[in-house]
């Protein structure tokens, strides 16, 4: 009899953010590589079936109860939601196994809220993660940095946590699509939702010192932080050199990687930092902070900002661009490093972990 697996990809409610992209890439790699002994259902929002065309079945988050449902109704759900393993693919999901006896694997992407230090919020969020940790029979993280941070704040031993890195990108499989924007100068590119942790605003003072470049940023830009960013663009007189694209397609994203002069990523907190890997895959120089997981993932290949001082950031960019041009072997080595992050490899690691958990629960 096949082992019945349920994998939670409810994060595909937003396909533009990191968790949505993770879900699509990992889900399809698992579906492609799963052994014949596994039946894989995906838990998704209705209407997202097209994202996982090879799944064995689809379950829907709006048909899954939460804790407020009466006990008599829960028993019916238990019969309909019987699985040998339930994979909760991110710590933010509100859907845990219906049956308390169902083994659950929990993937933790980050504890970024610890650095935001909202005095009212972060203790509550930590308790929510801890409750899922206690419910899980096994835990993995997407970087060693996250593993170590989890062990620092939660009662866990690092030996009990697997690290499975995210994949990267196979550039030859992407059909790039041009993005329409005014491009009179070589452009520095970045991507991400406009949140304070992304720290995009520090790029503006740096850009003021780099008059021969423009800055292009893709990602949701209707947040309060985006409004503060736009106000500073006006204050510094940079309206003609800053382009905000909003949400873009995968094809447009890869056109931007292909055509940028460099990738800039001043993020203050990342569980992994996939965009720096994607940029290196296109043999382009990467400039980023050296905070949280970024040095672990980027290795020796990005040019790291030691501070967010505008003059030092600008000097690092000038040095890095010159070095990258003079040492083409550096770009080749960075591309080879990026190729080590592969979604098929990630999926295979998860499938092996599934097998391990299933064996221990027999």
FIVOLUM-762830 format. One record per residue (C-alpha): x, y, z. Coordinates in pm, 1 decimal, padded with zeros to 6 digits. Last residue first. Example, Ala and Ser with C-alpha at 12.3 -4.5 7.8 and 13.67 -1.06 7.14 Angstrom:
# residues 2
- 01367.0,-00106.0,00714.0
- 01230.0,-00450.0,00780.0
This chain:
# residues 362
- 00597.2,00194.6,01164.1
- 00672.2,00549.4,01279.2
- 01051.2,00527.4,01244.3
- 01021.8,00401.8,00888.4
- 00781.6,00677.7,00786.5
- 01013.1,00942.8,00932.2
- 01316.8,00812.8,00739.9
- 01118.2,00782.5,00417.0
- 00997.7,01142.2,00449.1
- 01356.9,01254.5,00514.6
- 01469.4,01080.0,00197.3
- 01191.3,01258.0,00007.9
- 01298.7,01590.5,00157.8
- 01660.2,01538.1,00049.7
- 01543.3,01437.2,-00298.4
- 01336.9,01754.4,-00320.6
- 01637.2,01968.1,-00227.7
- 01850.6,01792.9,-00488.4
- 01582.3,01845.6,-00751.3
- 01556.1,02208.4,-00641.5
- 01929.2,02271.5,-00695.0
- 02163.2,02490.0,-00494.7
- 02505.5,02366.3,-00611.8
- 02452.6,02568.8,-00930.7
- 02496.7,02892.5,-00734.4
- 02853.0,02789.9,-00646.5
- 02928.0,02724.6,-01013.4
- 02794.3,03070.8,-01098.8
- 03012.6,03224.5,-00828.6
- 03317.8,03043.7,-00967.4
- 03241.8,03176.5,-01315.9
- 03195.0,03528.7,-01181.5
- 03529.5,03513.5,-01000.3
- 03696.9,03373.9,-01312.8
- 03602.5,03697.0,-01488.3
- 03857.4,03879.5,-01270.9
- 03907.5,04229.0,-01415.4
- 03537.4,04294.0,-01468.2
- 03439.3,04155.3,-01128.6
- 03715.2,04357.3,-00958.9
- 03596.2,04680.3,-01121.5
- 03234.0,04618.1,-01031.7
- 03329.9,04516.0,-00678.3
- 03548.5,04821.8,-00613.3
- 03280.9,05065.9,-00729.2
- 03010.9,04879.6,-00535.0
- 03222.4,04867.5,-00218.3
- 03297.5,05238.9,-00250.0
- 02925.5,05313.6,-00278.9
- 02848.7,05110.3,00033.8
- 03129.1,05282.7,00224.8
- 02999.5,05626.2,00126.6
- 02637.4,05537.8,00206.8
- 02707.7,05392.5,00552.7
- 02509.4,05070.2,00574.2
- 02802.1,04883.8,00725.7
- 03028.4,04588.4,00637.3
- 02873.4,04564.2,00291.6
- 02960.4,04230.9,00137.0
- 03078.3,04170.1,-00218.5
- 02920.3,03836.8,-00303.1
- 03131.3,03527.9,-00385.9
- 03300.3,03402.2,-00071.7
- 02996.4,03207.4,00053.6
- 02657.8,03338.7,-00057.9
- 02446.3,03095.8,00143.9
- 02638.5,03109.4,00470.2
- 02726.1,03478.4,00425.1
- 02353.3,03558.7,00371.7
- 02210.9,03363.3,00666.4
- 02198.0,03643.7,00928.3
- 02379.4,03963.2,00824.4
- 02666.4,04013.2,00580.2
- 02475.6,04268.0,00374.9
- 02465.5,04232.4,-00001.2
- 02636.0,04317.4,-00328.1
- 02616.1,04057.9,-00605.0
- 02813.5,04067.7,-00928.9
- 02646.6,03895.4,-01226.6
- 02719.3,03549.9,-01361.3
- 02351.1,03474.9,-01423.5
- 02353.6,03203.3,-01156.6
- 02502.0,03463.4,-00923.2
- 02176.3,03661.4,-00944.9
- 01962.4,03356.4,-00862.4
- 02181.4,03274.6,-00563.0
- 02152.2,03632.9,-00433.2
- 01774.9,03617.2,-00484.1
- 01740.6,03302.3,-00265.9
- 01829.5,03471.2,00064.3
- 01808.9,03185.5,00317.8
- 01642.0,03270.2,00648.0
- 01701.9,03637.4,00580.3
- 01733.4,03943.5,00805.4
- 01879.8,04288.8,00749.4
- 01845.0,04291.4,00372.5
- 02083.7,04517.5,00177.7
- 02047.1,04323.1,-00149.3
- 02201.1,04478.5,-00461.3
- 02235.9,04284.9,-00787.8
- 02471.1,04414.0,-01056.8
- 02484.3,04559.0,-01410.5
- 02132.2,04434.6,-01476.4
- 02036.0,04279.6,-01811.0
- 02023.1,03907.2,-01740.4
- 01885.8,03942.7,-01389.5
- 01618.4,04180.9,-01520.2
- 01524.7,03936.0,-01795.1
- 01502.8,03672.1,-01524.0
- 01250.0,03868.6,-01326.9
- 01045.4,03937.5,-01638.1
- 01012.0,03566.4,-01710.7
- 00920.8,03494.2,-01348.8
- 00645.8,03757.1,-01374.4
- 00660.0,04095.3,-01202.1
- 00491.2,04249.8,-00899.0
- 00572.2,04617.0,-00842.7
- 00811.7,04780.1,-01090.1
- 00966.7,05059.8,-00886.0
- 01217.2,05257.7,-01098.3
- 01468.0,05498.2,-00942.9
- 01695.2,05723.1,-01151.8
- 01457.3,05995.9,-01273.9
- 01290.7,06026.5,-00933.7
- 01625.6,06068.3,-00757.9
- 01586.9,06422.6,-00624.0
- 01695.7,06325.1,-00272.6
- 01365.8,06429.8,-00111.6
- 01161.2,06271.1,-00391.3
- 01333.4,05933.9,-00350.7
- 01298.3,05979.5,00025.5
- 00920.3,06007.8,-00006.7
- 00911.4,05695.8,-00223.4
- 01096.1,05497.3,00043.4
- 00864.7,05619.6,00319.2
- 00567.5,05513.3,00104.8
- 00729.5,05175.8,00044.1
- 00768.8,05127.6,00419.7
- 00397.1,05195.8,00462.4
- 00327.0,04916.6,00209.1
- 00207.3,04948.4,-00150.3
- 00536.7,04848.3,-00309.3
- 00498.7,04474.7,-00368.3
- 00811.9,04360.8,-00551.4
- 01061.1,04471.7,-00813.9
- 01335.8,04730.4,-00756.9
- 01531.5,04914.1,-01027.6
- 01811.3,05155.7,-00933.7
- 01990.7,05381.6,-01182.2
- 02360.3,05414.1,-01240.8
- 02615.4,05674.6,-01351.8
- 02547.8,05910.0,-01060.1
- 02676.8,05665.2,-00795.1
- 02695.4,05884.2,-00480.6
- 02319.5,05954.3,-00482.9
- 02272.9,05581.3,-00532.6
- 02431.6,05516.4,-00191.5
- 02188.9,05757.6,-00023.9
- 01909.8,05570.0,-00200.2
- 02027.7,05215.6,-00130.6
- 01974.0,05262.5,00242.9
- 01597.2,05272.9,00176.2
- 01590.8,04913.2,00056.6
- 01624.5,04776.5,00410.7
- 01449.9,04445.6,00335.6
- 01363.7,04422.9,00707.6
- 01153.4,04739.4,00679.9
- 00917.4,04578.4,00432.7
- 00882.4,04657.8,00062.9
- 00837.3,04306.2,-00073.1
- 01146.1,04182.3,-00250.2
- 01370.4,04238.1,-00549.6
- 01686.7,04429.6,-00630.5
- 01852.7,04553.6,-00950.2
- 02132.7,04801.2,-01022.2
- 02084.3,04958.1,-01362.8
- 02307.8,05077.8,-01644.2
- 02172.5,05417.7,-01752.9
- 01898.0,05543.3,-01984.9
- 01658.6,05266.8,-01891.0
- 01300.6,05391.2,-01884.0
- 01081.0,05091.4,-01813.6
- 00921.7,04808.3,-02009.9
- 01036.2,04468.7,-01886.2
- 01167.4,04221.3,-02141.8
- 01060.8,03854.7,-02114.7
- 01316.3,03585.1,-02038.3
- 01237.8,03227.7,-02140.5
- 01387.7,03034.3,-01850.2
- 01509.3,02674.9,-01878.7
- 01871.8,02768.1,-01954.0
- 01892.5,02962.9,-01629.1
- 01841.9,02661.9,-01404.5
- 01761.6,02831.9,-01075.1
- 01840.0,02778.5,-00711.3
- 01719.5,02518.9,-00465.4
- 01655.4,02567.1,-00096.5
- 01890.6,02414.2,00156.0
- 01788.8,02121.9,00374.4
- 01921.2,02139.7,00730.4
- 01802.4,01855.0,00953.5
- 01724.5,01919.5,01319.8
- 01773.5,01667.4,01601.7
- 02148.8,01724.0,01627.2
- 02081.8,02095.4,01684.4
- 01913.1,02014.3,02016.0
- 01579.6,02178.2,02085.3
- 01416.6,02374.7,02366.4
- 01347.5,02691.2,02162.6
- 01530.1,03023.8,02143.9
- 01891.2,02920.8,02088.2
- 01803.0,02597.1,01909.9
- 01587.9,02786.4,01660.8
- 01872.0,03033.4,01604.9
- 02117.4,02751.7,01534.6
- 01882.9,02589.0,01284.0
- 01809.8,02923.4,01117.3
- 02182.2,02989.9,01066.3
- 02233.9,02633.3,00947.3
- 01995.4,02705.1,00662.4
- 01655.1,02593.5,00532.3
- 01538.7,02434.7,00858.5
- 01415.6,02085.4,00939.0
- 01198.8,01949.3,01216.8
- 01068.5,01604.1,01310.9
- 00781.3,01461.9,01516.0
- 00604.1,01796.7,01509.4
- 00343.6,01903.3,01768.2
- 00602.0,02050.8,02005.8
- 00760.7,02246.8,01721.2
- 00415.8,02370.0,01617.1
- 00351.5,02503.5,01968.1
- 00699.9,02658.8,01973.7
- 00625.2,02846.7,01651.9
- 00314.1,02999.0,01806.8
- 00500.8,03078.5,02127.8
- 00767.2,03264.2,01926.3
- 00496.6,03465.9,01752.2
- 00346.5,03571.8,02086.3
- 00687.2,03671.6,02226.4
- 00758.4,03867.6,01901.5
- 00442.1,04073.9,01888.7
- 00403.2,04297.2,02191.7
- 00765.8,04406.7,02224.4
- 00810.0,04434.1,01848.7
- 01165.8,04314.5,01829.9
- 01201.1,04313.1,01451.4
- 01505.9,04098.0,01502.5
- 01310.5,03817.4,01668.7
- 01043.1,03845.1,01399.1
- 01290.5,03700.5,01152.4
- 01260.4,03354.7,01304.6
- 01320.8,03187.0,00971.0
- 01228.0,02915.6,00724.6
- 01114.1,02642.9,00964.3
- 01001.5,02317.8,00801.7
- 00780.7,02102.0,01024.9
- 00733.3,01729.2,00962.9
- 00413.9,01590.9,01114.9
- 00328.0,01233.6,01213.1
- -00050.2,01182.3,01239.2
- -00152.6,01083.0,01593.3
- -00319.1,01418.5,01669.2
- -00558.8,01359.1,01379.3
- -00654.3,01678.2,01195.1
- -00290.6,01751.3,01114.1
- -00187.0,02116.9,01146.3
- -00309.5,02409.8,00938.7
- -00224.1,02763.5,01051.6
- 00080.5,02796.5,00827.2
- 00345.2,03042.0,00944.7
- 00611.1,02781.3,01030.0
- 00649.0,02670.8,00670.9
- 00626.6,02343.0,00482.1
- 00394.2,02161.7,00721.8
- 00450.3,01810.3,00589.4
- 00184.8,01560.2,00700.2
- 00281.9,01194.4,00703.1
- 00086.3,00867.9,00701.0
- -00232.1,01055.2,00619.8
- -00597.6,01030.3,00725.1
- -00791.5,01346.7,00641.9
- -01137.7,01212.0,00558.2
- -01176.4,00995.5,00869.5
- -01040.4,01273.5,01089.6
- -01278.4,01524.9,00934.7
- -01576.5,01321.2,01050.8
- -01433.9,01307.1,01404.5
- -01381.9,01685.3,01397.9
- -01754.3,01742.2,01338.6
- -01848.4,01579.1,01669.3
- -01573.7,01776.0,01845.3
- -01719.4,02112.6,01745.6
- -01508.1,02334.1,01512.5
- -01319.8,02618.5,01686.3
- -00979.5,02451.7,01645.9
- -00954.6,02503.8,01270.7
- -01128.1,02301.6,01005.6
- -00999.3,02217.0,00660.7
- -01237.7,02285.9,00372.3
- -01096.4,02636.6,00311.2
- -00745.6,02489.2,00298.6
- -00823.6,02269.6,00002.8
- -00698.5,01923.4,-00074.2
- -00568.4,01827.7,-00416.4
- -00467.8,01483.1,-00537.5
- -00192.9,01278.7,-00701.7
- -00004.7,01596.2,-00791.0
- 00129.0,01631.5,-01144.9
- -00025.3,01965.7,-01239.7
- 00098.2,02150.8,-00930.8
- 00062.1,02524.6,-01010.2
- -00254.8,02461.0,-01212.7
- -00426.5,02339.9,-00895.2
- -00410.9,02691.4,-00749.0
- -00781.8,02771.3,-00790.9
- -00877.0,02665.1,-00441.4
- -00603.8,02740.8,-00187.9
- -00361.4,02450.8,-00151.4
- -00295.5,02129.7,00042.3
- -00109.8,01894.8,-00191.0
- -00171.9,01519.6,-00204.5
- 00119.7,01285.3,-00263.3
- 00082.1,00907.3,-00292.1
- 00418.1,00743.1,-00228.2
- 00542.2,00392.0,-00319.4
- 00589.2,00494.0,-00682.2
- 00880.5,00709.5,-00570.4
- 00856.7,01088.8,-00571.0
- 01086.7,01263.9,-00819.6
- 00848.3,01471.7,-01032.1
- 00601.2,01543.4,-00750.1
- 00888.5,01642.8,-00522.8
- 01033.2,01879.5,-00786.7
- 00689.8,02028.7,-00849.8
- 00632.7,02097.9,-00483.0
- 00980.1,02238.7,-00422.5
- 00955.8,02501.8,-00696.1
- 00594.2,02601.3,-00635.0
- 00618.8,02607.4,-00255.9
- 00948.0,02799.8,-00249.0
- 00803.1,03063.0,-00486.0
- 00502.7,03109.3,-00257.0
- 00722.3,03121.9,00052.0
- 00945.2,03387.6,-00104.2
- 00668.5,03618.8,-00220.9
- 00509.9,03645.5,-00565.1
- 00289.9,03334.6,-00559.7
- 00063.9,03467.9,-00286.1
- -00208.9,03220.1,-00188.6
- 00071.1,02977.5,-00279.8
- 00158.8,02971.7,00092.4
- -00110.9,02700.9,00126.6
- 00149.5,02453.4,00000.8
- 00105.1,02200.6,00281.0
- 00219.8,01855.4,00176.3
- -00006.1,01559.2,00253.9
- 00149.5,01216.6,00213.2
- -00019.3,00877.1,00186.4
- 00226.4,00586.0,00188.5
- 00124.9,00347.0,-00086.3
- 00000.0,00000.0,00000.0
